[in-house]
């Protein structure tokens, strides 16, 4: 702690503070200016009345500053919460992408194995017909239905 002797409106005061002399003197100079402005502006105020008005003005600014700081802290908290949610959603999406990539790899391997087995069967003389293809329907005696035309022109 430091002890300084400062002058406020022609009154010398001893101040004990952990601030520097320069900072403390700057505060004292600002207070002297504000007191002078109020006393010269109104004229019939005492030093005590002027000090009360300056104190009231400083308190008003401090309360408004605290409210503003609280509002900013609340906004920062909301932004941090939003960022956290977005980060979690991104991680969830990355996890989902990895699962899908794994599933794609699994299906590609399955398909590759299926084609390898098909190629082995084909090489041994067995013909493989995939299940998803339909065999053409055979018409007995290779006859066409009565209503089927072979040409666009009628005969």
HELIX and SHEET records of a PDB file:
HELIX    1   1 UNK A   21  UNK A   42  1                                  22    
HELIX    2   2 UNK A   47  UNK A  123  1                                  77    
HELIX    3   3 UNK A  140  UNK A  142  5                                   3    
SHEET    1   A 2 UNK A   2  UNK A   8  0                                        
SHEET    2   A 2 UNK A  11  UNK A  17 -1                                        
END                                                                             
